[in-house]
Amino acid sequence: MWSREYRETRQVLHSPPYRKNIFGMPVEFKTEFLVVGAGPAGASCAWGIASRGGRVVIADRSRFPRPKLCGGALSDYGVGLLTGKGMLLSRELDDLTVALHGSLSCFDGSTLLGTWNDARPAMRLVDRTSFDSFLLRRAVEAGAVPLTGAEFLGLERGAAVFADGARVVFDRMLGADGAASTVRRRVYGRPGGGRLGLCLGTFVPLAPAVLERFTPLGLQVRFGLLPYGYGWVFPRSDDLCIGVGSFGKNVPPVDVRKAMEALLAALELNPRSPLRGALIPLPETRVLPGRGRVLLGGEAAGLCDRVSGEGISHALESGFLAAEALMAGNDAWHADSRCVSQVKKSGFFRHLLYHPVLRPLAMKKLRESDLYHRVYWGIVAGRLDYRALLQPSRAARTSAT
Ligand SMILES: Cc1cc2nc3c(=O)[nH]c(=O)nc-3n(C[C@H](O)[C@H](O)[C@H](O)COP(=O)(O)OP(=O)(O)OC[C@H]3O[C@@H](n4cnc5c(N)ncnc54)[C@H](O)[C@@H]3O)c2cc1C
């Protein structure tokens, strides 16, 4: 049932095509492919399908542009995926970049362990509100049909049901609806839902003179504020992105809040800055890429680094791979994927950095040599594998070339 409204909304990003038909009845769409969630995982998947000529509806409960709490550090690997696949041009990515950092400073609590100034490749920060909107726009330009303001509730007689009563009848779908994925819970049940951790963050607008105080340190990573996680201070063009999160352990929300307050106090910033919270998959959340008719991608699949919390490039990779699998009729997308293996490894290697017995040694290494800064950077930039931590000198040489 491909209606006139369907065609007309191909260029519209903001609103769903329609809510009700002329009789006031909920609308039913038919599509080959349905993507639920229009973050990086969903948008890359919808783009991948639409640009190969597949008929795809991409649904999101938010209307875009929508706010998204995130550090916005986009790894070199993520950049390579976006430009390599042709979803974005380098020039467009440059326009979406709000800061480029070639320095990394690691702290243990409030003690500076060291600043590594030649961090290469420079780390790119994007603003997620505009970045995500742009990715969705690209998917829509390629032919994906946006259904925004549409909250997915579950599956009923083979169709996806949305909060406003709309139904989408589909052949295959991708659940890319983030850490607290409803698709994952409804289709794969509670064990798939997993445990979620809380991150807190804020964006503090600063006058250029004040911001200059922070820029020489580049990206600040502050270990020791809370177990199995860190605080970050990322200077952007006219504000600081600050936050705390524990990616490797479930920390009570009250402790996350205390860590955030301690960080703001250490930075001598207004402790009453409005804070926002966001959930993140924890190691107990099994990596679950789905199988058959309903696949999962991005954080819905549990893809989030257990050391750094990084997830944008994993979301993109899973989205592109899922698009290929859905269109090829393959049962799964994740065989040989880098993101799944990297996330699984991070679950093990997190102990080297955060375990109470090993942590002092890790801090000592970061204090005494820039070798570990270089390796840490190489991993976060997506150039090195976690195994590089076992042979840092060799890995640092490889990543420099
Ligand atoms: C505080 C914080 C800082 C972070 N910093 C970084 C960083 O610097 N670098 C990095 O790489 N990663 C970072 N991450 C992780 C990164 O934000 C995520 O891994 C990434 O956004 C995952 O993309 P996604 O597409 O899977 O999900 P999301 O980006 O979360 O998108 C999911 C979409 O699904 C929609 N949705 C949810 N439920 C429904 C529903 N029922 N029906 C319809 N739509 C629904 C949402 O509105 C949303 O648009 C950070 C995370 C947090 C919490």
The ligand as an ORCA input file, in Angstrom:
! r2SCAN-3c Opt
* xyz 0 1
  C      27.123     10.290     28.238
  C      27.562      9.494     27.049
  C      28.694      9.885     26.333
  C      29.101      9.166     25.209
  N      30.186      9.574     24.510
  C      30.583      8.907     23.407
  C      31.678      9.355     22.635
  O      32.298     10.383     22.926
  N      32.038      8.640     21.534
  C      31.344      7.515     21.166
  O      31.724      6.893     20.165
  N      30.290      7.072     21.874
  C      29.881      7.749     22.975
  N      28.778      7.323     23.670
  C      28.032      6.174     23.171
  C      27.147      6.576     21.968
  O      26.376      7.708     22.311
  C      26.207      5.418     21.600
  O      26.954      4.226     21.560
  C      25.544      5.622     20.248
  O      24.695      6.744     20.267
  C      24.732      4.393     19.895
  O      24.039      4.619     18.695
  P      22.685      3.852     18.383
  O      22.287      4.259     17.026
  O      22.840      2.418     18.711
  O      21.634      4.408     19.475
  P      21.158      5.880     19.785
  O      22.094      6.884     19.264
  O      20.848      5.889     21.235
  O      19.816      6.022     18.954
  C      18.679      5.269     19.303
  C      17.449      5.960     18.728
  O      16.310      5.124     18.986
  C      15.215      5.934     19.352
  N      14.312      5.116     20.158
  C      14.503      4.629     21.398
  N      13.438      3.895     21.782
  C      12.560      3.918     20.743
  C      11.283      3.335     20.529
  N      10.676      2.559     21.453
  N      10.642      3.561     19.358
  C      11.236      4.336     18.393
  N      12.454      4.913     18.552
  C      13.108      4.691     19.706
  C      15.825      7.096     20.117
  O      14.997      8.251     20.077
  C      17.156      7.312     19.375
  O      17.044      8.303     18.368
  C      28.358      8.017     24.806
  C      27.225      7.630     25.517
  C      26.827      8.357     26.618
  C      25.589      7.922     27.358
*
